[in-house]
Amino acid sequence: MDNKLIHLEDSFSTVSAFFSPKIIGEVNNEFVKIAKIKGEDIPWHNHKNEDGLFLILEGLLLMEIENESSFTMNTGDMYIVKKGVNHRVSSTEECKILLIESKTTKHTGEIVSKVTKSLEDQSY
């Protein structure tokens, strides 16, 4: 990817499907992704060898962590899901998020569902 200024709102105008991350940048061995979340389609999953960062840009996101109390993330909140931790996210209204994930991170871990996206599907 080339060096360029990225305007997030403009980037979101090209994201048409919920739960479909789009890679908008790279930092070392990490992808910077954006996604729109609405509904409960993400299955419980984990990323065996990678942490993942969630930053809420707009809206509310329900974060569920296995064996812990779920919590709602608000605009401006950030949370890091540690490797190997089962989790899932959902939102009743559209929520816009930014993710930072290792280039090796599979969208829904080893779980394949109707919303699972390959890296090719995540290309901007």
N, CA, C and O atoms as CSV, one atom per row, in Angstrom:
chain,resi,resn,atom,element,x,y,z
A,1,MET,N,N,0.845,-1.191,0.000
A,1,MET,CA,C,0.000,0.000,0.000
A,1,MET,C,C,0.878,1.238,0.000
A,1,MET,O,O,1.931,1.281,0.636
A,2,ASP,N,N,0.426,2.221,-0.714
A,2,ASP,CA,C,1.157,3.471,-0.808
A,2,ASP,C,C,0.892,4.335,0.411
A,2,ASP,O,O,-0.097,4.161,1.123
A,3,ASN,N,N,1.822,5.289,0.636
A,3,ASN,CA,C,1.578,6.295,1.664
A,3,ASN,C,C,0.478,7.201,1.158
A,3,ASN,O,O,0.554,7.714,0.041
A,4,LYS,N,N,-0.530,7.399,1.960
A,4,LYS,CA,C,-1.600,8.307,1.565
A,4,LYS,C,C,-2.411,8.701,2.782
A,4,LYS,O,O,-2.470,7.980,3.779
A,5,LEU,N,N,-3.027,9.850,2.677
A,5,LEU,CA,C,-3.949,10.301,3.711
A,5,LEU,C,C,-5.245,9.520,3.559
A,5,LEU,O,O,-5.784,9.404,2.458
A,6,ILE,N,N,-5.737,8.991,4.655
A,6,ILE,CA,C,-6.972,8.226,4.633
A,6,ILE,C,C,-8.018,8.961,5.456
A,6,ILE,O,O,-7.817,9.226,6.641
A,7,HIS,N,N,-9.123,9.283,4.823
A,7,HIS,CA,C,-10.238,9.894,5.540
A,7,HIS,C,C,-11.207,8.772,5.878
A,7,HIS,O,O,-11.807,8.180,4.980
A,8,LEU,N,N,-11.367,8.474,7.159
A,8,LEU,CA,C,-12.151,7.315,7.566
A,8,LEU,C,C,-13.591,7.356,7.083
A,8,LEU,O,O,-14.117,6.336,6.636
A,9,GLU,N,N,-14.236,8.503,7.162
A,9,GLU,CA,C,-15.640,8.569,6.735
A,9,GLU,C,C,-15.765,8.223,5.249
A,9,GLU,O,O,-16.695,7.523,4.848
A,10,ASP,N,N,-14.833,8.713,4.440
A,10,ASP,CA,C,-14.841,8.357,3.018
A,10,ASP,C,C,-14.623,6.860,2.840
A,10,ASP,O,O,-15.256,6.232,1.992
A,11,SER,N,N,-13.729,6.293,3.636
A,11,SER,CA,C,-13.460,4.856,3.552
A,11,SER,C,C,-14.707,4.046,3.875
A,11,SER,O,O,-14.979,3.046,3.212
A,12,PHE,N,N,-15.456,4.456,4.867
A,12,PHE,CA,C,-16.676,3.731,5.257
A,12,PHE,C,C,-17.751,3.777,4.170
A,12,PHE,O,O,-18.608,2.896,4.117
A,13,SER,N,N,-17.717,4.786,3.308
A,13,SER,CA,C,-18.736,4.878,2.257
A,13,SER,C,C,-18.619,3.724,1.265
A,13,SER,O,O,-19.562,3.457,0.520
A,14,THR,N,N,-17.485,3.042,1.243
A,14,THR,CA,C,-17.297,1.902,0.335
A,14,THR,C,C,-17.569,0.560,1.013
A,14,THR,O,O,-17.521,-0.481,0.358
A,15,VAL,N,N,-17.858,0.572,2.326
A,15,VAL,CA,C,-18.163,-0.670,3.051
A,15,VAL,C,C,-19.669,-0.879,3.007
A,15,VAL,O,O,-20.424,-0.170,3.674
A,16,SER,N,N,-20.097,-1.855,2.219
A,16,SER,CA,C,-21.532,-2.041,2.019
A,16,SER,C,C,-22.134,-3.155,2.863
A,16,SER,O,O,-23.346,-3.180,3.080
A,17,ALA,N,N,-21.301,-4.079,3.345
A,17,ALA,CA,C,-21.824,-5.229,4.091
A,17,ALA,C,C,-21.376,-5.177,5.552
A,17,ALA,O,O,-20.254,-4.774,5.858
A,18,PHE,N,N,-22.265,-5.589,6.437
A,18,PHE,CA,C,-21.907,-5.689,7.848
A,18,PHE,C,C,-20.996,-6.898,8.054
A,18,PHE,O,O,-21.058,-7.867,7.297
A,19,PHE,N,N,-20.150,-6.835,9.087
A,19,PHE,CA,C,-19.227,-7.916,9.456
A,19,PHE,C,C,-18.247,-8.244,8.332
A,19,PHE,O,O,-17.790,-9.382,8.227
A,20,SER,N,N,-17.920,-7.268,7.497
A,20,SER,CA,C,-17.014,-7.493,6.378
A,20,SER,C,C,-15.861,-6.491,6.442
A,20,SER,O,O,-15.899,-5.455,5.778
A,21,PRO,N,N,-14.831,-6.801,7.246
A,21,PRO,CA,C,-13.721,-5.857,7.407
A,21,PRO,C,C,-13.049,-5.532,6.081
A,21,PRO,O,O,-12.977,-6.367,5.179
A,22,LYS,N,N,-12.558,-4.297,5.985
A,22,LYS,CA,C,-11.798,-3.860,4.819
A,22,LYS,C,C,-10.443,-3.354,5.292
A,22,LYS,O,O,-10.361,-2.538,6.210
A,23,ILE,N,N,-9.395,-3.837,4.664
A,23,ILE,CA,C,-8.037,-3.419,4.994
A,23,ILE,C,C,-7.811,-2.039,4.386
A,23,ILE,O,O,-7.938,-1.858,3.176
A,24,ILE,N,N,-7.472,-1.060,5.241
A,24,ILE,CA,C,-7.229,0.293,4.740
A,24,ILE,C,C,-5.780,0.725,4.915
A,24,ILE,O,O,-5.390,1.793,4.443
A,25,GLY,N,N,-4.974,-0.101,5.593
A,25,GLY,CA,C,-3.577,0.254,5.780
A,25,GLY,C,C,-2.790,-0.888,6.394
A,25,GLY,O,O,-3.347,-1.895,6.830
A,26,GLU,N,N,-1.477,-0.701,6.415
A,26,GLU,CA,C,-0.565,-1.669,7.016
A,26,GLU,C,C,0.431,-0.922,7.883
A,26,GLU,O,O,0.924,0.140,7.503
A,27,VAL,N,N,0.725,-1.484,9.056
A,27,VAL,CA,C,1.759,-0.972,9.939
A,27,VAL,C,C,2.601,-2.172,10.340
A,27,VAL,O,O,2.147,-3.032,11.095
A,28,ASN,N,N,3.823,-2.229,9.838
A,28,ASN,CA,C,4.698,-3.367,10.073
A,28,ASN,C,C,3.990,-4.666,9.683
A,28,ASN,O,O,3.640,-4.834,8.515
A,29,ASN,N,N,3.771,-5.580,10.614
A,29,ASN,CA,C,3.105,-6.849,10.309
A,29,ASN,C,C,1.631,-6.851,10.701
A,29,ASN,O,O,1.036,-7.908,10.908
A,30,GLU,N,N,1.050,-5.663,10.801
A,30,GLU,CA,C,-0.345,-5.527,11.210
A,30,GLU,C,C,-1.161,-4.896,10.090
A,30,GLU,O,O,-0.671,-4.038,9.356
A,31,PHE,N,N,-2.411,-5.330,9.969
A,31,PHE,CA,C,-3.363,-4.679,9.081
A,31,PHE,C,C,-4.212,-3.724,9.902
A,31,PHE,O,O,-4.572,-4.030,11.039
A,32,VAL,N,N,-4.530,-2.582,9.338
A,32,VAL,CA,C,-5.505,-1.654,9.898
A,32,VAL,C,C,-6.764,-1.857,9.069
A,32,VAL,O,O,-6.738,-1.728,7.845
A,33,LYS,N,N,-7.881,-2.180,9.749
A,33,LYS,CA,C,-9.126,-2.507,9.065
A,33,LYS,C,C,-10.264,-1.664,9.622
A,33,LYS,O,O,-10.230,-1.216,10.769
A,34,ILE,N,N,-11.262,-1.462,8.787
A,34,ILE,CA,C,-12.512,-0.857,9.248
A,34,ILE,C,C,-13.634,-1.840,8.977
A,34,ILE,O,O,-13.535,-2.680,8.083
A,35,ALA,N,N,-14.709,-1.730,9.760
A,35,ALA,CA,C,-15.866,-2.595,9.558
A,35,ALA,C,C,-17.104,-1.913,10.115
A,35,ALA,O,O,-17.038,-1.079,11.019
A,36,LYS,N,N,-18.236,-2.299,9.541
A,36,LYS,CA,C,-19.536,-1.906,10.080
A,36,LYS,C,C,-20.136,-3.150,10.725
A,36,LYS,O,O,-20.101,-4.240,10.153
A,37,ILE,N,N,-20.684,-2.973,11.917
A,37,ILE,CA,C,-21.277,-4.085,12.662
A,37,ILE,C,C,-22.747,-3.771,12.901
A,37,ILE,O,O,-23.088,-2.673,13.339
A,38,LYS,N,N,-23.608,-4.727,12.617
A,38,LYS,CA,C,-25.025,-4.633,12.985
A,38,LYS,C,C,-25.578,-6.045,12.986
A,38,LYS,O,O,-25.455,-6.775,12.002
A,39,GLY,N,N,-26.187,-6.422,14.100
A,39,GLY,CA,C,-26.729,-7.761,14.235
A,39,GLY,C,C,-25.843,-8.637,15.106
A,39,GLY,O,O,-24.963,-8.156,15.819
A,40,GLU,N,N,-26.103,-9.945,15.025
A,40,GLU,CA,C,-25.431,-10.909,15.897
A,40,GLU,C,C,-24.819,-12.064,15.115
A,40,GLU,O,O,-24.769,-13.190,15.609
A,41,ASP,N,N,-24.352,-11.793,13.896
A,41,ASP,CA,C,-23.898,-12.870,13.020
A,41,ASP,C,C,-22.491,-13.396,13.301
A,41,ASP,O,O,-22.141,-14.474,12.821
A,42,ILE,N,N,-21.682,-12.672,14.057
A,42,ILE,CA,C,-20.319,-13.149,14.339
A,42,ILE,C,C,-20.388,-14.295,15.343
A,42,ILE,O,O,-20.963,-14.137,16.420
A,43,PRO,N,N,-19.809,-15.447,15.003
A,43,PRO,CA,C,-19.833,-16.592,15.935
A,43,PRO,C,C,-18.785,-16.432,17.040
A,43,PRO,O,O,-17.847,-15.642,16.922
A,44,TRP,N,N,-18.970,-17.198,18.110
A,44,TRP,CA,C,-17.920,-17.284,19.118
A,44,TRP,C,C,-16.668,-17.807,18.410
A,44,TRP,O,O,-16.742,-18.775,17.653
A,45,HIS,N,N,-15.523,-17.172,18.652
A,45,HIS,CA,C,-14.277,-17.600,18.023
A,45,HIS,C,C,-13.097,-17.034,18.802
A,45,HIS,O,O,-13.266,-16.204,19.695
A,46,ASN,N,N,-11.911,-17.490,18.455
A,46,ASN,CA,C,-10.696,-16.906,19.014
A,46,ASN,C,C,-9.625,-16.903,17.934
A,46,ASN,O,O,-9.762,-17.534,16.886
A,47,HIS,N,N,-8.576,-16.189,18.217
A,47,HIS,CA,C,-7.417,-16.132,17.337
A,47,HIS,C,C,-6.259,-16.712,18.154
A,47,HIS,O,O,-5.719,-16.061,19.048
A,48,LYS,N,N,-5.901,-17.938,17.825
A,48,LYS,CA,C,-4.983,-18.732,18.631
A,48,LYS,C,C,-3.659,-18.025,18.944
A,48,LYS,O,O,-3.150,-18.124,20.061
A,49,ASN,N,N,-3.110,-17.318,17.967
A,49,ASN,CA,C,-1.766,-16.750,18.135
A,49,ASN,C,C,-1.696,-15.233,18.040
A,49,ASN,O,O,-0.603,-14.667,18.059
A,50,GLU,N,N,-2.849,-14.562,17.937
A,50,GLU,CA,C,-2.821,-13.125,17.704
A,50,GLU,C,C,-3.777,-12.372,18.623
A,50,GLU,O,O,-4.893,-12.823,18.883
A,51,ASP,N,N,-3.324,-11.215,19.112
A,51,ASP,CA,C,-4.189,-10.265,19.798
A,51,ASP,C,C,-4.912,-9.448,18.733
A,51,ASP,O,O,-4.462,-9.379,17.589
A,52,GLY,N,N,-6.025,-8.831,19.102
A,52,GLY,CA,C,-6.737,-7.939,18.180
A,52,GLY,C,C,-7.215,-6.705,18.911
A,52,GLY,O,O,-7.683,-6.791,20.046
A,53,LEU,N,N,-7.099,-5.544,18.257
A,53,LEU,CA,C,-7.507,-4.282,18.857
A,53,LEU,C,C,-8.796,-3.801,18.212
A,53,LEU,O,O,-8.904,-3.757,16.986
A,54,PHE,N,N,-9.772,-3.441,19.036
A,54,PHE,CA,C,-11.040,-2.884,18.598
A,54,PHE,C,C,-11.107,-1.433,19.071
A,54,PHE,O,O,-10.907,-1.156,20.254
A,55,LEU,N,N,-11.387,-0.511,18.157
A,55,LEU,CA,C,-11.605,0.894,18.494
A,55,LEU,C,C,-12.956,1.291,17.914
A,55,LEU,O,O,-13.189,1.161,16.712
A,56,ILE,N,N,-13.840,1.774,18.775
A,56,ILE,CA,C,-15.181,2.152,18.334
A,56,ILE,C,C,-15.140,3.586,17.815
A,56,ILE,O,O,-14.834,4.520,18.556
A,57,LEU,N,N,-15.453,3.743,16.537
A,57,LEU,CA,C,-15.441,5.066,15.912
A,57,LEU,C,C,-16.800,5.739,15.972
A,57,LEU,O,O,-16.897,6.964,16.041
A,58,GLU,N,N,-17.861,4.918,15.943
A,58,GLU,CA,C,-19.217,5.469,15.999
A,58,GLU,C,C,-20.190,4.372,16.419
A,58,GLU,O,O,-20.170,3.275,15.859
A,59,GLY,N,N,-21.025,4.658,17.384
A,59,GLY,CA,C,-22.046,3.705,17.806
A,59,GLY,C,C,-21.676,2.932,19.055
A,59,GLY,O,O,-20.761,3.298,19.792
A,60,LEU,N,N,-22.408,1.856,19.272
A,60,LEU,CA,C,-22.236,0.999,20.446
A,60,LEU,C,C,-21.981,-0.433,19.985
A,60,LEU,O,O,-22.621,-0.909,19.047
A,61,LEU,N,N,-21.056,-1.112,20.637
A,61,LEU,CA,C,-20.713,-2.494,20.313
A,61,LEU,C,C,-20.786,-3.331,21.581
A,61,LEU,O,O,-20.196,-2.978,22.602
A,62,LEU,N,N,-21.513,-4.441,21.512
A,62,LEU,CA,C,-21.539,-5.373,22.630
A,62,LEU,C,C,-20.357,-6.321,22.472
A,62,LEU,O,O,-20.257,-7.022,21.465
A,63,MET,N,N,-19.474,-6.349,23.443
A,63,MET,CA,C,-18.313,-7.240,23.452
A,63,MET,C,C,-18.603,-8.354,24.443
A,63,MET,O,O,-18.869,-8.103,25.619
A,64,GLU,N,N,-18.547,-9.583,23.956
A,64,GLU,CA,C,-18.738,-10.740,24.818
A,64,GLU,C,C,-17.434,-11.521,24.866
A,64,GLU,O,O,-16.862,-11.876,23.835
A,65,ILE,N,N,-16.984,-11.778,26.071
A,65,ILE,CA,C,-15.766,-12.545,26.322
A,65,ILE,C,C,-16.183,-13.766,27.123
A,65,ILE,O,O,-16.854,-13.641,28.147
A,66,GLU,N,N,-15.790,-14.943,26.663
A,66,GLU,CA,C,-16.190,-16.185,27.339
A,66,GLU,C,C,-15.787,-16.167,28.813
A,66,GLU,O,O,-14.662,-15.802,29.156
A,67,ASN,N,N,-16.714,-16.563,29.671
A,67,ASN,CA,C,-16.524,-16.664,31.121
A,67,ASN,C,C,-16.331,-15.312,31.805
A,67,ASN,O,O,-15.827,-15.248,32.927
A,68,GLU,N,N,-16.732,-14.232,31.130
A,68,GLU,CA,C,-16.679,-12.901,31.729
A,68,GLU,C,C,-18.009,-12.203,31.468
A,68,GLU,O,O,-18.780,-12.638,30.613
A,69,SER,N,N,-18.278,-11.138,32.189
A,69,SER,CA,C,-19.483,-10.347,31.940
A,69,SER,C,C,-19.312,-9.578,30.638
A,69,SER,O,O,-18.261,-8.990,30.383
A,70,SER,N,N,-20.358,-9.592,29.820
A,70,SER,CA,C,-20.297,-8.815,28.578
A,70,SER,C,C,-20.351,-7.330,28.927
A,70,SER,O,O,-20.776,-6.955,30.019
A,71,PHE,N,N,-19.916,-6.494,27.991
A,71,PHE,CA,C,-19.930,-5.052,28.230
A,71,PHE,C,C,-20.138,-4.325,26.912
A,71,PHE,O,O,-19.831,-4.843,25.838
A,72,THR,N,N,-20.668,-3.114,27.021
A,72,THR,CA,C,-20.925,-2.290,25.851
A,72,THR,C,C,-19.786,-1.297,25.688
A,72,THR,O,O,-19.404,-0.592,26.622
A,73,MET,N,N,-19.257,-1.263,24.470
A,73,MET,CA,C,-18.226,-0.293,24.120
A,73,MET,C,C,-18.903,0.875,23.402
A,73,MET,O,O,-19.768,0.680,22.548
A,74,ASN,N,N,-18.494,2.089,23.765
A,74,ASN,CA,C,-19.055,3.309,23.204
A,74,ASN,C,C,-18.046,3.970,22.273
A,74,ASN,O,O,-16.870,3.606,22.253
A,75,THR,N,N,-18.516,4.938,21.511
A,75,THR,CA,C,-17.635,5.708,20.643
A,75,THR,C,C,-16.411,6.185,21.435
A,75,THR,O,O,-16.539,6.778,22.507
A,76,GLY,N,N,-15.234,5.912,20.887
A,76,GLY,CA,C,-13.989,6.307,21.540
A,76,GLY,C,C,-13.374,5.237,22.415
A,76,GLY,O,O,-12.220,5.370,22.821
A,77,ASP,N,N,-14.116,4.171,22.721
A,77,ASP,CA,C,-13.577,3.089,23.556
A,77,ASP,C,C,-12.676,2.177,22.729
A,77,ASP,O,O,-12.894,1.975,21.534
A,78,MET,N,N,-11.661,1.634,23.391
A,78,MET,CA,C,-10.738,0.698,22.768
A,78,MET,C,C,-10.612,-0.526,23.677
A,78,MET,O,O,-10.616,-0.408,24.902
A,79,TYR,N,N,-10.500,-1.708,23.054
A,79,TYR,CA,C,-10.334,-2.935,23.816
A,79,TYR,C,C,-9.429,-3.872,23.031
A,79,TYR,O,O,-9.541,-3.974,21.810
A,80,ILE,N,N,-8.538,-4.551,23.730
A,80,ILE,CA,C,-7.654,-5.529,23.108
A,80,ILE,C,C,-8.074,-6.919,23.555
A,80,ILE,O,O,-8.061,-7.239,24.744
A,81,VAL,N,N,-8.448,-7.742,22.576
A,81,VAL,CA,C,-8.772,-9.140,22.845
A,81,VAL,C,C,-7.462,-9.915,22.730
A,81,VAL,O,O,-6.833,-9.928,21.672
A,82,LYS,N,N,-7.060,-10.553,23.811
A,82,LYS,CA,C,-5.796,-11.280,23.831
A,82,LYS,C,C,-5.920,-12.596,23.065
A,82,LYS,O,O,-7.004,-13.168,22.956
A,83,LYS,N,N,-4.809,-13.054,22.548
A,83,LYS,CA,C,-4.795,-14.295,21.766
A,83,LYS,C,C,-5.377,-15.449,22.573
A,83,LYS,O,O,-5.172,-15.555,23.782
A,84,GLY,N,N,-6.112,-16.312,21.867
A,84,GLY,CA,C,-6.690,-17.497,22.488
A,84,GLY,C,C,-7.973,-17.269,23.264
A,84,GLY,O,O,-8.550,-18.229,23.775
A,85,VAL,N,N,-8.443,-16.026,23.372
A,85,VAL,CA,C,-9.639,-15.715,24.152
A,85,VAL,C,C,-10.884,-15.790,23.253
A,85,VAL,O,O,-10.970,-15.089,22.245
A,86,ASN,N,N,-11.840,-16.642,23.628
A,86,ASN,CA,C,-13.088,-16.739,22.878
A,86,ASN,C,C,-13.891,-15.459,23.061
A,86,ASN,O,O,-14.051,-14.958,24.174
A,87,HIS,N,N,-14.392,-14.943,21.944
A,87,HIS,CA,C,-15.144,-13.692,21.982
A,87,HIS,C,C,-16.091,-13.625,20.793
A,87,HIS,O,O,-15.982,-14.392,19.836
A,88,ARG,N,N,-17.016,-12.689,20.884
A,88,ARG,CA,C,-17.871,-12.337,19.762
A,88,ARG,C,C,-18.382,-10.923,19.996
A,88,ARG,O,O,-18.397,-10.428,21.123
A,89,VAL,N,N,-18.801,-10.284,18.910
A,89,VAL,CA,C,-19.303,-8.908,18.994
A,89,VAL,C,C,-20.645,-8.822,18.292
A,89,VAL,O,O,-20.951,-9.619,17.406
A,90,SER,N,N,-21.445,-7.842,18.701
A,90,SER,CA,C,-22.728,-7.588,18.056
A,90,SER,C,C,-23.132,-6.142,18.321
A,90,SER,O,O,-22.545,-5.453,19.155
A,91,SER,N,N,-24.154,-5.703,17.583
A,91,SER,CA,C,-24.669,-4.352,17.770
A,91,SER,C,C,-26.107,-4.306,17.270
A,91,SER,O,O,-26.421,-4.868,16.220
A,92,THR,N,N,-26.976,-3.642,18.014
A,92,THR,CA,C,-28.372,-3.541,17.577
A,92,THR,C,C,-28.526,-2.485,16.482
A,92,THR,O,O,-29.375,-2.631,15.602
A,93,GLU,N,N,-27.731,-1.446,16.525
A,93,GLU,CA,C,-27.719,-0.398,15.491
A,93,GLU,C,C,-26.343,-0.413,14.825
A,93,GLU,O,O,-25.392,-0.976,15.367
A,94,GLU,N,N,-26.244,0.200,13.664
A,94,GLU,CA,C,-24.958,0.216,12.964
A,94,GLU,C,C,-23.859,0.816,13.832
A,94,GLU,O,O,-24.035,1.870,14.443
A,95,CYS,N,N,-22.736,0.134,13.873
A,95,CYS,CA,C,-21.570,0.556,14.638
A,95,CYS,C,C,-20.362,0.515,13.702
A,95,CYS,O,O,-20.189,-0.445,12.951
A,96,LYS,N,N,-19.541,1.538,13.748
A,96,LYS,CA,C,-18.337,1.591,12.916
A,96,LYS,C,C,-17.122,1.375,13.813
A,96,LYS,O,O,-16.965,2.028,14.845
A,97,ILE,N,N,-16.260,0.437,13.389
A,97,ILE,CA,C,-15.096,0.102,14.201
A,97,ILE,C,C,-13.821,0.138,13.365
A,97,ILE,O,O,-13.855,0.004,12.142
A,98,LEU,N,N,-12.711,0.319,14.048
A,98,LEU,CA,C,-11.389,0.187,13.467
A,98,LEU,C,C,-10.725,-0.975,14.185
A,98,LEU,O,O,-10.790,-1.074,15.410
A,99,LEU,N,N,-10.088,-1.850,13.426
A,99,LEU,CA,C,-9.405,-3.018,13.969
A,99,LEU,C,C,-7.928,-2.960,13.613
A,99,LEU,O,O,-7.565,-2.508,12.527
A,100,ILE,N,N,-7.089,-3.410,14.510
A,100,ILE,CA,C,-5.683,-3.639,14.187
A,100,ILE,C,C,-5.412,-5.093,14.504
A,100,ILE,O,O,-5.541,-5.539,15.644
A,101,GLU,N,N,-5.026,-5.833,13.448
A,101,GLU,CA,C,-4.829,-7.275,13.565
A,101,GLU,C,C,-3.578,-7.692,12.813
A,101,GLU,O,O,-3.226,-7.096,11.794
A,102,SER,N,N,-2.908,-8.721,13.323
A,102,SER,CA,C,-1.764,-9.289,12.618
A,102,SER,C,C,-2.194,-9.757,11.242
A,102,SER,O,O,-3.350,-10.128,11.034
A,103,LYS,N,N,-1.268,-9.739,10.311
A,103,LYS,CA,C,-1.565,-10.175,8.946
A,103,LYS,C,C,-1.955,-11.646,8.897
A,103,LYS,O,O,-2.555,-12.090,7.918
A,104,THR,N,N,-1.626,-12.409,9.934
A,104,THR,CA,C,-1.961,-13.836,9.974
A,104,THR,C,C,-3.332,-14.114,10.589
A,104,THR,O,O,-3.784,-15.259,10.592
A,105,THR,N,N,-3.997,-13.084,11.107
A,105,THR,CA,C,-5.274,-13.275,11.799
A,105,THR,C,C,-6.380,-13.668,10.824
A,105,THR,O,O,-6.629,-12.972,9.839
A,106,LYS,N,N,-7.038,-14.786,11.108
A,106,LYS,CA,C,-8.198,-15.205,10.319
A,106,LYS,C,C,-9.432,-14.503,10.884
A,106,LYS,O,O,-9.581,-14.372,12.098
A,107,HIS,N,N,-10.305,-14.058,9.999
A,107,HIS,CA,C,-11.459,-13.242,10.359
A,107,HIS,C,C,-12.239,-13.800,11.545
A,107,HIS,O,O,-12.462,-13.082,12.520
A,108,THR,N,N,-12.651,-15.040,11.488
A,108,THR,CA,C,-13.393,-15.650,12.593
A,108,THR,C,C,-12.623,-16.857,13.140
A,108,THR,O,O,-13.209,-17.889,13.468
A,109,GLY,N,N,-11.311,-16.704,13.230
A,109,GLY,CA,C,-10.468,-17.783,13.759
A,109,GLY,C,C,-10.633,-19.044,12.928
A,109,GLY,O,O,-10.662,-18.980,11.699
A,110,GLU,N,N,-10.741,-20.182,13.586
A,110,GLU,CA,C,-10.911,-21.463,12.895
A,110,GLU,C,C,-12.383,-21.782,12.623
A,110,GLU,O,O,-12.696,-22.802,12.009
A,111,ILE,N,N,-13.283,-20.908,13.082
A,111,ILE,CA,C,-14.723,-21.096,12.871
A,111,ILE,C,C,-15.101,-20.491,11.521
A,111,ILE,O,O,-14.793,-19.331,11.245
A,112,VAL,N,N,-15.761,-21.272,10.697
A,112,VAL,CA,C,-16.238,-20.770,9.405
A,112,VAL,C,C,-17.749,-20.590,9.493
A,112,VAL,O,O,-18.475,-21.513,9.860
A,113,SER,N,N,-18.211,-19.387,9.152
A,113,SER,CA,C,-19.639,-19.090,9.188
A,113,SER,C,C,-20.017,-18.309,7.937
A,113,SER,O,O,-19.176,-18.054,7.075
A,114,LYS,N,N,-21.281,-17.935,7.846
A,114,LYS,CA,C,-21.742,-17.204,6.666
A,114,LYS,C,C,-21.103,-15.826,6.540
A,114,LYS,O,O,-21.132,-15.242,5.456
A,115,VAL,N,N,-20.531,-15.291,7.610
A,115,VAL,CA,C,-19.909,-13.971,7.538
A,115,VAL,C,C,-18.389,-14.026,7.450
A,115,VAL,O,O,-17.751,-12.980,7.332
A,116,THR,N,N,-17.791,-15.212,7.504
A,116,THR,CA,C,-16.339,-15.340,7.453
A,116,THR,C,C,-15.803,-14.801,6.130
A,116,THR,O,O,-16.318,-15.126,5.060
A,117,LYS,N,N,-14.762,-13.971,6.218
A,117,LYS,CA,C,-14.155,-13.368,5.034
A,117,LYS,C,C,-12.681,-13.754,4.942
A,117,LYS,O,O,-11.960,-13.743,5.940
A,118,SER,N,N,-12.243,-14.094,3.726
A,118,SER,CA,C,-10.829,-14.341,3.473
A,118,SER,C,C,-10.094,-12.999,3.402
A,118,SER,O,O,-10.726,-11.944,3.346
A,119,LEU,N,N,-8.770,-13.044,3.405
A,119,LEU,CA,C,-8.009,-11.805,3.254
A,119,LEU,C,C,-8.327,-11.120,1.917
A,119,LEU,O,O,-8.391,-9.894,1.838
A,120,GLU,N,N,-8.523,-11.927,0.874
A,120,GLU,CA,C,-8.873,-11.363,-0.429
A,120,GLU,C,C,-10.205,-10.600,-0.340
A,120,GLU,O,O,-10.360,-9.538,-0.944
A,121,ASP,N,N,-11.149,-11.145,0.409
A,121,ASP,CA,C,-12.455,-10.481,0.579
A,121,ASP,C,C,-12.330,-9.200,1.394
A,121,ASP,O,O,-13.208,-8.340,1.329
A,122,GLN,N,N,-11.253,-9.063,2.160
A,122,GLN,CA,C,-11.070,-7.899,3.013
A,122,GLN,C,C,-10.272,-6.790,2.335
A,122,GLN,O,O,-10.093,-5.714,2.906
A,123,SER,N,N,-9.797,-7.045,1.129
A,123,SER,CA,C,-9.037,-6.026,0.411
A,123,SER,C,C,-9.925,-4.840,0.099
A,123,SER,O,O,-11.094,-4.998,-0.253
A,124,TYR,N,N,-9.371,-3.669,0.230
A,124,TYR,CA,C,-10.132,-2.427,0.055
A,124,TYR,C,C,-10.318,-2.130,-1.416
A,124,TYR,O,O,-10.935,-1.125,-1.770
